[in-house]
Amino acid sequence: MVLVGVGAVMLADVIAAEPEATLVGNNAPVNDGAGDPMDLSSHNSPVVARNPTDAANVVVANRKDNPDFGCALHVSTDGAASFSATSLPVPEPQESKCFAPDVGFGPDGRLYVLFVTLRGQGNRPHAVWLSTSDDGGQTLSEPTRLLGELSFQVGLTVDPEQPGQLYVTWLDAEDTATLAFPDTGYPIRFMTSDDGGDTWSEPVAVSDPARERVVAPRLAVGAEGHLQLVYLDLGQDRLDWAGGHEGYGGPPYPDEWELVAARSGDGGATWEETSVGTLRPPKRILVFLPEFPTLAVDRERDRLYAAYHARVDGDASVWLWRSEDAGATWDGPVEVDGAAPGDGTDQYLPQVDVAPTGRVDVVYYDRQADDANVMNEVALASSHDAGASFTTHRTVSDRAFDSRIGFGGHRDMADLGSRLGLLSTTDRALAVWSDTRAGTEASEKQDLVRQAVAFDGAVTAPAGATAALRFGGTAVAVVGGALLVWRVGSWWRRRRGETT
């Protein structure tokens, strides 16, 4: 009991100490042609997935904006040390315009790849397709068609516990105009498959019909199989929804958007919505290609985390909200980036993930080092107290790069994509982002760059712990009167002199 008392007394000092986050190696490219000025591809919007049956098998998928719209799939069999490209089997006659791929592994190791095909001069979504792979993404099956025309912002979620259980969300539009939706009331829809995509449920509407301008759904599977989804309600924002800016940069919509959460406990048949919070958008968007909010689930501790960027004192900052009651209510927001309010620089496009230990990682674009608010770096901040506070951000990009390079840059609306990639494990995080260091405003070249970060000395107390302390490679915690002692890679418990 003396040790327990010492641990309780010293808890504040231990929690205040930040575990060291160190870069593992140097920034490295993901896509073929990265750094080659003759390759004018624009790679962005990466999504990262790891095979639960083979930790060395990591897959990155992303969209390409130039020279034509396209998809890319990159496969690693050595723990993201290197990647090779796999071609997606775009069916004919689809003009070979693949777009917006999404990926996920099932608990049995099967990989699912979802993508959209575009048609016509306006590049309207024509169909949504699903392919599978049983060799970690090195080869893909012939795709099957899931959805038809005007399915926007399509996302795939694979259940982490039930093999063959898939979920698809999308914005179901009825018509389009140039850089705009001509009408309101387009819903976010959902459907599911329990046989690996062979058959699908009837689509159901998730968003409340009273919400007339909704975009960017992101779904995750919570504890006990509950489904959790977040999206943006643009409110009365006709500037972005109806394309009032005509695709040119300028002052953003001056009023508020809303970050909305929806949850379902019956497999998606019915949904209940709640407001996560309101926010002021920091810039104009192209409504077809919005920057997505991000959602992560700590299934072990039954917590949810949502993150997005919002304008405060004229600048964009990264914010995180937390729910501890399966999405019924939300706390926050907590500022992630630690930037000084009103410093004239933007931090934006966060991606959040949760490690098995409960560590919460957020990666985002960061301009704190540039008073001109132009040059991006990529930063990682972590929380070891369930999102209540974040460590000082760690810059993971080894070179700043120009935020004005990308599709739409000549109109002052350069697009670096709708998301970043992040994969958090027990003692590491892998960040993937769209990097313009090899591009120019004329070439619009963007490449995917990756960086691994190792964490040393992190102590994450088990659920219910009232005290936690670390002695070198050993940590202790008090949970319900029991003393828990654990080391990296192992743990054991001592109670009343007995060992179990």
N, C-alpha and C positions, 0 to 999 in steps of 0.2 A: 504493500500500500504506500510505502514511502516513494517508490518510483512513480506511482500514479499521481501522487501529489506534486512531485517535481515536474512531471509532464504537464499538469494543468497550469502550474505557475508559469512555465516557459512557453506556453502555447502561443501567446501573442508575438513573441520574438520569432518563433519558427514560421508562423504564417506570414510575417512581414518580409521574410527573406525570399527573394525571387530565385527560383531554380535557374541555373545557367542554361541558356539556349545557344547552341553553337552551330554554325553552318557546317554541313558535311560536304566537303569538296567545293567545287565552284558551280556557278550557273552553267547549265548545259541545255542545248536545244532538244526539243522533242520531235519536231517535224523534219522530214527530208527537205533540203534546200534552205534551211535556216542559215542566215549569214551570206547567202549567195545573192549578189545584187542582180543577177540575171533571172532569178526566180522571184516573180512579182506576186506570189500568193499572199493573201491576207488571212492568217489563221487566228481565230479568236474563239471565245466562249467555250473553254475546255471543261469537260466533266471527267472525273477520275474515278475508277472503280478497281477494287482488288478482289481476286479470287479467294473465297473463304476456304477452299480446299487446297490452295497452293499460294502461299503468301508472296512468292516471287513473281507471280503472274499479275501484272498491273496493266490496265488499259486506259488510254486517254482518247476521247472522241471530241471533235470540234467542228465548227462550221468554217467555211472559207467564203470571203466576200469578193475577192478578186483573183484572177482576171474575170472569172465567172463564178457564180454561186456554186458551192460544192460542199462535200463532206470529207472528213478525214478520220481514219481510225489508226491508232498507233498502239502497238502491242509490245510489252516487255515480258521476258521470262527470267530476268535476273534482278528483280526487285527495283525496277526503274533505273538501273544503271545504263541501259541502252534501250532503244525502241526501233521497231521496224514497222513499215506501213502495210496495212491490209486494205485491199480495194473493197468497197461496198458494192454489192450486186444490184445496181440500179436497173429496174426492169425497163424494157422497151414497150411502146414508144413513149418515153418520158422526157426526151430532149436532154437526158443526162444531167439535169439540174437537181442535184441532191442538196438538201439543206437541213440544218439544225438537228444533227444526230444526238441521241441520248443512249446511254448504256447502263447496264447493271448486271451483276452476277447473282444467280440464285444460290441457296445454301448447298446445292449439289454440284456447284461449279459450272453450271451452264451459263453462258453469256448471252444476253439479249441485247440487240441493237435496233433501235427505232430511228427512223428518219423520214423526212418529208420530201416529196418531189414537187418541183415548180414547173409551170407551163405558161407560155405566152410572153409577150413583151413586158407585161406588167409583173411577171414572175409571181403569179397567184399560186397559192398552195393548191395542188391538184389531187394529191393522195398521200396517205400515211402508210408506212410499210414497217414490217418487223422481220428481222433475220435472227438466227440463233447460231451458236457455235459451241461445240463440245471439246474443242482443243484450245481454249483460252483466247480465241479471237484470231487465230492464224488462218482459219478458213471459215466462211460463212455460208449458211444455207440460202437457197433461193427465197426471196422475201414473200411474205403474204400481205395482202392489202387489208388494212384495218379501218381506215376512214377515207372519206371523199374530199371534195373541194372545200376550200376556205376554212380549214382546220389550222388555226394559228397557235403558236407558242405551245406546241405539243410536248409533253413530258412523260417519261417512263419511270416507274418505280417498281422495283422487284422486292417481293417480300423476303426478309432475311431469314425466316424460319420455315416457311412452307414452300417446298419445291413446286415450281410451275405456277405460283400465284403472282399475277402481274396486275399493275394498275396503270391506267393512262388518263391524263388530264389534258384539256385543251380549251382554247377560246373558240367558240362556235359562231363564226360570222355568217352573215347572209349576203353581204355585198362589200365591195371596196371602191375607194376612189384613190386619186393620186396621193400617196403618203397619208391616207386618212381612211377612217370608217365613216360612211355617209349617214348612217343611222345609229341609234343607240339601242340598248337592251340586248346586246349579244351576251349570252351566258357562258360561264365556265362550266364545262361538262366533265363527267367522269364515267369510266367503264372499267370492268375487271374481267380477268380470265383466271380460271383455276386449273387449266390444263396446258399451260405453257404457250398460250396464244392460239390454240386451235379453234376455240370458240370464245365468244365474248358476251357479257351481259348487255342488256339494253342501256344506252347512255342515259344518265340522269343529270339534271341541273344541280350544281352546287351553290352558285351565287344567288342571293336573294334578287328576285326580279325588280325590286325597287332600286337596286344599284345598277345604274344605266351604263356606266363606263368602267368596266373591270378588265384587268389585264394581268399577265405574268403569274400564273398559278405554279406553286411548288408543293409537292406532296411527300410525306414521309410516313413510315409505319411506326407507331408508338408501341408502348408496352401493352401486352395482352391483345395485340393485333389491331388496336384502335388506329384509325386513319386520321392523319393530321395534315392540313393544307393551309397555306397562306397565299394571299394574292393582294394586289393593289386595287383600291377603288379610287379612280381619278376624280370623283365628285363632279363638279361642274366645269372641269377642265376641257373646254372646247379647243383651246389653243393646240393641244397635243392630239386629242382624240380626233378632231375634225381637220387636222392639218392646217390650222390657221397660220402657222409660221412658214408654210410652204417649203419646209425642209431647210430653213436657214436658222442659224444661231441667233441668240439675242436674250433678253431678259426672260427668265422662266415664268411659268404660271404662278401668279402671286399668292394664291390662296392655298388651301390644304388638300392633300390626299389623305387616304386612310389605309393603314395596313390592317387587313382583315384575316382572321383565322376561322377555319371551319373544321369540324371534327365529326367523325362517324364511328359509332360503336357497333354497327350492323353490316360491316363490309362494304359500305358506300351506298346502301339503299336509301338512307336518309342522312341529312346533314344539319348540324346546328352551328350557327355562326356567332362570333363575338368580335369586338373591336380590340385589336392589339394596341393601337395608338394612332394618333394623327401626326402628320409630318408635312413640312413645306419642301417641295421638290427643288433641288439645287440648279437644275438646268432643264432645257427643253428635251423632249424625246421624240423618236420616230415610233409611233404607236404600234407598228408592226414588229418592232425590235426593241421592246422595253428592257431596261436593266432589272433583272429579277431580284426580288427579296430572297433570302435564304433561310432554310429551316433545318435544324438538326435535333435528333432525339437521343437522349441518354436513357436507353431502355432499362439498364440495370437499376437506375435510380428514379425512373419515371419522371424525367424532366424534359421540357422542350425549350429550345432556344431559337429565336428568330432575330435576324439582323437586316438592317438596311441603312442607307445614308439619307440625311436630311439637312436642310439649310437652317443654320442658327447664326445670328449676327452676320448674315451675308455669306457665310462659308458653309461648305458641306462637311459634315462630320459623320462618323460611323457609330451607330447605336445598336444596342442589343437589348431584347426583351426576354423574359423568362416566365415559364409557367410550371407550377408544381402540382397542378390538379388536372392533368390530361387536357389542357387547353381551354378549360372553362373560364379561367381568369389569367391575366398576364400582369407581371410586375415590370417596372422600368419606365423609360429606358435608361441604360447605363452607357456612358460614353466609352468607347473602346480605344480610340486612337490617342487620347491625351493631348491633342493639339490645343493651343491657346485660343479661346473664343475671339473671333474678329481678327485673326492674324493674317487674313487675306489668302489662305491656302485651303485647298480642298482635299478631303480624304473620302473615298467612295468605293462602291461596288464590293461590299464585303462578302466573303464566303465563310460559313461557320461549320465546324465539325467537332465531334466529341470523341476523345480517346476512351478506351476501355476503362481507364483509371478514373474517368470523370473530368479530366482536364478539358477545358473548352478553348479551342483555337479559332482565331479569326484572322484571315488574310485579306488584304485590301490594297488598293492603289493609294499612294501617299505623296503629297507635294509639300510637306513641311520644310524641306530643305531648299525650296525654290521660292523666293519672294515674288517672282513674276507669275507663279501659279501655273506653270506650263509643263515642267519636267516631272514625270512620274518616277517614283520608286515603288517597290512593293514591300509591304511591311507585314509582320506577323505579331499579334499580341495574344497572350494566353491568360486564362483565368484558372486558378486552383481553388477557388471558393464558390463554385457553382454560378459563375457569372456576376458575382457581387462586385468584383474589382478585377482589373487587368494589369498585367505586368507592363513595364515600359516597352514600347514596341521595338521589335528587332527588324532592322532592314535586311531583307533576304535577297534583293536584287543587288548585283555588284556594280551596276552602272545605271545612271538615270537615263530615261528615254522620253521622247517627245510625245505628249498626249495629243498633238494636232495631226498625227499621221494615222490615216485610216479612211475607210469608206465614208464619204460625206465631209472630209476634211476641208475641201475647197468651199464648202458652205458654212464653215465654222461649226460643224456638228460631227466631228470625227468620232467614229464608232469603234471602241475597243472591245465590243462584245457585250453580252448580256450576263456573264458570270465569270468567275475565276474557278480554278480547280483546287481542291484541298482534300487530303487524306491523312487522318490523324490515327496513329497507333500508340501503343503503350509508352514508348520512349522516343517517338519521332513524329514529324509532320512533313508531308510532301506537298509543296505549293507549286502550282502550274498557272502561268499567266500569259497574256498576249503582250508581246514586247516589240517595240518599234526601232530598236537600236540599229538595225540593218536597213531601215527604210528611209524614205524622204516623203515630203508632202506630195510630190509628183508621183512617186511609185506606189504609195499607200501600202507598202509591204509591212506585214506583221508576222511574227514567228511566235511559236509557243516555246517558253523557257521554263525550266524546272529547277527547284532547289529543295534539298532535304535539310531539315533542322533536327538536331538531337537535343534532348532534354536530359540534364544531369542534376540529380538531387531533388527532384520533385517529390513531394509528399502529398498524396491525396488521401484524406481520411475516409474510411468506409462509411456507408450510410449510418446515421445515428451516433457517430462518434462525438464525444464531448471534449476530447483532448487528443492532440497528435504531436509527436516529437520525433526527430530524426537524430540518430547517433551514427555518423559515418554511413555505412551501408545498411544499417538497421533502423527501422522505424517502429514506433509503438503508438497505440491509440487506446482510448477507453470507450467501450461500447456497452451500455447497459450494465455497468459494473464489472465487465470482463476486460482483461488486459490482452490486447492483440499485439503480437510482435511479428514483423514480416521483413523480408529482404527482397531485393530485386530478383524476380523470377520464382520466388517461393514465399510461403507464409505459414505461420502456425499460431495456435492460440493456447494461452495458459490461463486457467481459471482455478483458483484455490489450490495451487500446487500441482494440478493435474495437467497433462499434456494430451491434446487430441489432434 
